[in-house]
Amino acid sequence: MVKIDYLMALKCFKCDLLVIGAGAIGFSIGIAYLKANPGRKVVVSDKENQIGKHASGRNSGVLHAGFYYSPESLKAKFCRDGNAELRKMAKEYNIPIRGVGKVVVARNHADDLSLDKLFELGIQNGVELELLDEQLLKQFEPLAKTTNRFLWSPTTSVSDSVMIMNALKTEFECLGGIVTFNAKVELQEVSGMIHERSHTYDAEFIVNAAGAQADRISRQINVGLEYAMLPFMGIYRTTNQSQLPLQRLVYPVPHPINPFLGVHFTLTIDGLVKIGPTAIPIFGREQYALNTGWSISDSIQALKGAFALVKGESHNFGAILKSEWPKVFLKKLVKDSTELVPSAHNVRRWDKKPPGIRAQLVHLPTGKLEQDFVVKKYLNSLHVLNAVSPGWTSAIPFGKWIVDEYINA
């Protein structure tokens, strides 16, 4: 690997492809490009001092099956295959995967009716899925409860997001890719081409896969001005699996409009049970604590997004606030979780986990929360603006699609 201090000492580093953002999607794009174009020069650059410091390294570690998403969406296109690709990578790099599966339970009769739609989405998306009678739930997850029926997803699994990120980095470097850190990349348009402003890099093509910062970078060249970033903080609590011996992931039927899956139970590869997350609107894209990780520009963007949501007709922002803010308190979070697993009430200790942030785009003209990947091409640049869940699961086939459709096309 070429050391960062040597690279940054160069007046200008020439490369065929510059990828901004050392997350799962950034590395997957770099890997796909090098596999299709052996010998080319590719740099993945990040402003942090390590990989996966934000969304890619802070996610739940769940390999989603792909049955929540509309069949015409990019999420549906890539999630199922991404699940298989991550399993393959985990096996190759000796990364543990727990193939625990997931049950989706109905909290009431309205949820029960919604199971039919979820099941149909899964079938249309080619996902292995079963819609089963309530009496069979004890055979899958004895601690869960449901109303009338439940969904069984056998391909939903869990792994370690940090270990997967390290494997993606290793794969990229083995193909000849270079990773640079502590690099603040800014873009500008000169004579009909997009360039990196500091001239540290001279790239033929630039991909902006900077996650929560992607829209900020794209606006430097007037791309994505119709969007604002409204971050949502996700807080989890954990207990040891010996205190709550779940065998499967347990999820509720998701809200029909809002892009959040509701409080649910996940498992980890090191024997923990997690409840959460919250979906709390915040000001900062990297605001992991109340007094850090936000800025004036972040706040302006978040307020723009919030005002658009309030004025729009697609979502009820007041209802989101009313539902989510009380979950900051453990008592409310546990109470919601007991609708799925009643014995969670008996757990005496729930520990805090480092929070994550969902970088959620809001379409300003309509006030709609974007629920699919948003990709914008401009001249010799490409911008991945809304790579929210299941972005981690979908990353490998999504990266290949980006290369095939936009870079090599």
N, C-alpha and C positions, 0 to 999 in steps of 0.2 A: 504493500500500500504506500502511496506517495504521502509524505507527511504534510500536514496542513501548513506548518510554518514555511516550508519550501514553496508550496503552491502560492501562498499569499505574498511571498516575496517577489514572485514574478510580476512583471509589469502588466502582462496580459496573457491569460491562459486560454488557448484556442481549444474548442471542443465542438463536436457535431451536435451534441444535445446537452443542455443544462436543465436539470430538474430541481426546482426549488421546493424543499421540504423532504426531510429524511424520515418519513413515516411509511406505513405499509403501502400506500398507493404510490408514493414517490419511488420507492425501491422497486415495486412491481413494474412500473413503467420503464425504469432503467433496465431491469432484467429482460423484459420483453423486447426492448429495442436492441440490446446487445445480442440476444439470441437470433433475432432477425437480421442483424447487421454486424456480424463478427468483425472485430478489429477496429470498429469505430470508437471515438473517444466520447465518453459520457461522464458527466459530473453530477452527483447529487449533493446539493449544498443546503446547509441548515444554519439558522441563526443561533441555535443552542450549541452546547458543548458535548452533546451526546444524542443518540438516536431515540426516537419514540418518546420524547419527554412529555408530550401532550396526549392527544386523543389515542394514538396508536399504542402507547404504553400504559394508558390508564383505563382501557376499556374492560369490560366484564370477563373477557376471555372466552365468551360463548361463540361457538361455530354455529351460526344460525342455519336452519334448514331451507328457508326461502318461501314460506307459504303465506306471509302477511301482505304481499305486495301485488299490485295490479299486474296482470300478465303482460301488458304493454310497457311496463316500466323497465328501466335499466337495472333496478334492484332485482327484479324477478329474473332478468336475463343472466345475471352473474352470481347471485347468492348461492344457488344450489351447486353450481360447478366450483365456486370458490370454496365451499365447504370441503369438497372432494380434494381440491388442490392443496388446501392447508393440511388435511390429513396426510396427503402424500409427502409434503415437505416435513411434517413432524416425524414421520416414520424414517425419512432419509437422514434427519439430523438427531435422531434419538430423543425427541421431545415428547414428553408424556401427553397423552390425550385420554380423557375419560369419556367413553361413549355411553353416557348415562341416559340420553334421551330426555324428552320433555313432555309433560302433560299440560294442556291448556284447559282450565276448568271454568265452569259457568257459576257465577255468584248468584244468579237469579234467572227467572224464566226469559227475560229479554236477552241475557247473555247466551242462554241455551239456543235461542233462535238464531243468534249471530254465528254460532258454530257452523251452521250450514254454509254460510258465505265463506268463512275461513277455509273450510274443507274444500269447497269448490275452487277457491284460489290456489290451494295447494295442488290439487289435481291438474289444473290448467298449467301450473308452473312445473309440472313433472316431478313434484316432491313426493317422497314416500310418506304417507299419512293415513291414519285410521280414525274414524269417528265411531266411538264405542259407547256402550250403555254404562250408566252410573255404577251398576253392580260389579263391573269389571275393574273399577278404579283401584280397589285394594290390591289387585294383582300387580299393578304397576307402581303405585305410590300409596301405601297404606295410611300415611299421615294427611293426605290431601282430602278435600271434600269438593263435591260439585253438585249441580242441579240437573238431574236427568241424564246428561251425557258429558263426554269430554273428548278432546283430541289427543292422540298419541303420535308424537314425532320421534321416530327411532334414530334419525340421523343427527339430531341436535347433540352437540358435544361440548366439552370444555377443555381448554388448554391454557398455556401460560403466554400472555401477549408479549412479554419482554423476551422470552426465549424464541418465540416466532420472529420477532423483530430482528434479533441477533442473527437468526438463520437467513433472513432476507438480505441483510447486510453482507453476510459471508458469501451468499450466492452471487450477489451483485459484484463484489470485489473479485471473486474467482473468475468472473467473465471479463475482467479488465476494468471494471468501473472504479471511479475515484469518489471518495466521500470527503467533503470539507465541512468544517464546523466554524462557529463564531463568525459567520459571514452574513452580513445584512445586504441582501440583494435588492436593488431598486431598478425599475425599468423605465425606458424612455423610447419614444419613437423618433427616428432620424431618417429622413429620405425614404420613407415607406418601409422601414425595417425596425423591428424591436431589438433594442440593445440593452445590455446591463450597464447602468449609468456610471458605475465607478471604474469600468473597464478592467475589472479583475478577470472577467470572463468575456471571451469573444465566441459566442455560440451561434451556430447556424439555425438552431431551433430551440425555443425555450418553453418548458412546461411548468406552469405554476400549480403545484400540488401542496400548497402551504397550509392546508387545513383551515384553522380558525383565522389565519392571516391572509388567506387566498384572495378574498374580496378587496382587502386593503391594497394588496399588490396590483390587482387588476385595475383598480381605479386610477393608478398612476398613469395608465395609458387609456383611460376613459372606457374601460370594459366593465360591464356589470353595474352600471350606474343605476339601474332600475331595482337594485336590491340593497337591503341593509342587513347587518348582522345582529341578531338578537341571541346572545348566549344563554344557555340553560344549564344550571349546575345540577349534577347528579350526585347525591350522597348515598352511600351504602353503610350498613351496619353488619357486623359479622359475629358469628359464634362458632364454637367448635362443633363439628358434626356429631361428636359423642353426646352433645347436649340436645341436638335436634337431628336424629338419624334419618334424614331424607335420602332417598335413593335416586330421585329424578329432579330435574328442574321443574318448578311449578309456576305457571304464568296464568294471569287472568285473561279473559277476552279483552282485547285492546279497545280503546275509545274509537268510535267509528270515524272521527274527523281528525282529532289531534294526533300528532306523530309520536306519541309516547306510549309505551307498552304497559304502563301502570306498575305499581309495586308488585314485585315478584320474588321468587326464591331461585338463586343460582348456587352452584357448587364450585369449588375450586379444586385444583389438582393436589393441593396440600391439606385437604381435609377440613375446609371451612364451609359454612353455610352463610350466604349473604342475603339480606333483605334490602330492597330498594329497587331502583333509585328514585330520588325526588326528580322533579323537573322544574327547578326554580329559576325564573328569569333574573338575570344579573346584568351588571353594567360591563364587566370586563371579560374579554375572550380568554384570559389566563388568570382569572380572579379565583384562585383556589382558597383564598382567605378574604375576609371582609375588607381589610386595609391594604391589600397588595394586588397587583396584577390587572389594574385597570388604568385608564387614561381618559383625558377629556374627549379625544376623538372616539374612543370606544364607547363612552357614555352617549355621545351625540348619535352614533350609529344605533345603539340599543334603543334610545328614545324614539328615533325615527321608526324603527321596526315596531316598537310597542304601539305608537300612535297609529301606524298603518293597520295593525291588528285590531285595534279598537274600532277604527272607522270601517274596516272591511266586514264582509258578511260571511266569510269562510269559517271563522273561528270565534269563540267567545272568550276573549282574553280575561275578562273578569272571572269567568268560571275556572280558568286555568289557575289564576292567582289564588282564588278561594280554595281550590282543591290542593294545590301544591305547597303553599307556604306553611301550613300547619305541620307538614311532614318533616320540617326542620327538627321538630321535637320527637324524641324517641317514642314517646307514648302513642302519638298519632301514627307513626310509621309502623309500629308493631300492631296496633289495632287494625290497620288496613290489611296487614299481612295475614292476620288470623282469619280473614274471610276465605283464604285459600288453604291455610294449614292451622287449624284451631290450636294445636299444642304449642305453637310459637309463643303463646301467652305465658307458658310455664318457664321459658328461658329467663334466667336471672341476670345474665350478663351479655350485653351486646357491645362490641368494640367498634370504634370508628375506623373507617377505611379512607385513604386519600381520595378526595372527590375527583370526579371527571367533569368535563364541560362539553356539551353538545353545541357545536357551532352551527346554529340554525339560521338559514337565510329566510328573509321575509321579502316577498315581492311587493314593492311599495305601491304600485298602481292598484292592486287588488286587495292588499292586506292578507295575502295567503302565505302560510308557512309552506315552503317548498319541501315536498316529501320524497323527491327523487334526486339522483345525481344531476347537477347542472354543469354543463361543459360548454365553454365559449371559445371559439377560435378567432384570432385576430392577427392577420399578417403571418409572421413566422413565430407566433406564440399561441399557447393553448392554456386555458384556465379552468381548473377543476374547482368549482365554487361551492358545492354543497355535497361533500362526501361524508354524509352522516351515516349512522347505523343502517344497514350492515356493511359499512365501508371496509372494515377490517376483514370480515369474512369474504367479501367480494373482490378483494384487492388484486389477486393474481389474474383472473380472467378479465377484470376491468382494465388492468394495465395493458394486457395484450390487445384488447379492443381499441384502446386509445392509440396504440402504435399502429395498428392495422388501418383504422378509420381516419386518423388525423395526421400522422407523422409520415408513415410510409406510403400513404395513398397517393 
